[in-house]
């Protein structure tokens, strides 16, 4: 009985990490913008634009690399709130989480480190929950990082500045 309880608790933690930690990261950034004033509105828009680009890239790549998810191949029960049925490669959760974390690198170094660790935990959670292979989350992380760095290189923030998205 005791092992059943601990097993259930482990599954709840994995489900939280794989399904909800990403949304907690988003809520945290919005909280930092509204209540703590640690992030300007323009910077918030830059971060979420990078997240959107990373997510879209992941979704487009999924169409070209149809890959069955680990739970479909192994018959294991996915430890997520929903059972994703699209392609496994790459992980959109990982790409979005890493884009968010890397997007915060210019704000507060401690905040960036916390969010980077959260992004790593999200990626591991997606593998442990049987919805992604390691290569999926690795590719997702790479997409997220590249999306932020490419948008920085293209100086997309200047476009938002011209649109006067200041505080």
ChimeraX attribute file (.defattr): number of C-alpha atoms within 10 A of each C-alpha:
attribute: neighborCount
match mode: 1-to-1
recipient: residues
	/A:1	6
	/A:2	7
	/A:3	8
	/A:4	9
	/A:5	10
	/A:6	11
	/A:7	12
	/A:8	12
	/A:9	12
	/A:10	12
	/A:11	17
	/A:12	15
	/A:13	15
	/A:14	23
	/A:15	21
	/A:16	18
	/A:17	24
	/A:18	27
	/A:19	20
	/A:20	15
	/A:21	20
	/A:22	23
	/A:23	13
	/A:24	14
	/A:25	19
	/A:26	15
	/A:27	12
	/A:28	13
	/A:29	22
	/A:30	17
	/A:31	14
	/A:32	15
	/A:33	16
	/A:34	13
	/A:35	9
	/A:36	10
	/A:37	11
	/A:38	15
	/A:39	21
	/A:40	16
	/A:41	16
	/A:42	17
	/A:43	21
	/A:44	19
	/A:45	16
	/A:46	23
	/A:47	22
	/A:48	18
	/A:49	20
	/A:50	29
	/A:51	27
	/A:52	18
	/A:53	20
	/A:54	29
	/A:55	25
	/A:56	15
	/A:57	18
	/A:58	23
	/A:59	17
	/A:60	11
	/A:61	16
	/A:62	18
	/A:63	12
	/A:64	10
	/A:65	12
	/A:66	13
	/A:67	16
	/A:68	16
	/A:69	22
	/A:70	18
	/A:71	18
	/A:72	13
	/A:73	9
	/A:74	9
	/A:75	10
	/A:76	12
	/A:77	13
	/A:78	23
	/A:79	24
	/A:80	21
	/A:81	12
	/A:82	9
	/A:83	13
	/A:84	13
	/A:85	10
	/A:86	13
	/A:87	20
	/A:88	21
	/A:89	26
	/A:90	30
	/A:91	31
	/A:92	27
	/A:93	26
	/A:94	32
	/A:95	34
	/A:96	29
	/A:97	33
	/A:98	33
	/A:99	32
	/A:100	31
	/A:101	27
	/A:102	25
	/A:103	27
	/A:104	24
	/A:105	15
	/A:106	11
	/A:107	13
	/A:108	12
	/A:109	11
	/A:110	11
	/A:111	16
	/A:112	18
	/A:113	15
	/A:114	13
	/A:115	23
	/A:116	21
	/A:117	15
	/A:118	20
	/A:119	26
	/A:120	18
	/A:121	19
	/A:122	26
	/A:123	29
	/A:124	20
	/A:125	25
	/A:126	27
	/A:127	22
	/A:128	19
	/A:129	22
	/A:130	22
	/A:131	26
	/A:132	26
	/A:133	23
	/A:134	16
	/A:135	14
	/A:136	24
	/A:137	26
	/A:138	19
	/A:139	18
	/A:140	28
	/A:141	27
	/A:142	17
	/A:143	25
	/A:144	32
	/A:145	23
	/A:146	18
	/A:147	26
	/A:148	26
	/A:149	16
	/A:150	12
	/A:151	16
	/A:152	15
	/A:153	10
	/A:154	11
	/A:155	11
	/A:156	14
	/A:157	19
	/A:158	13
	/A:159	12
	/A:160	15
	/A:161	12
	/A:162	9
	/A:163	10
	/A:164	10
	/A:165	15
	/A:166	12
	/A:167	8
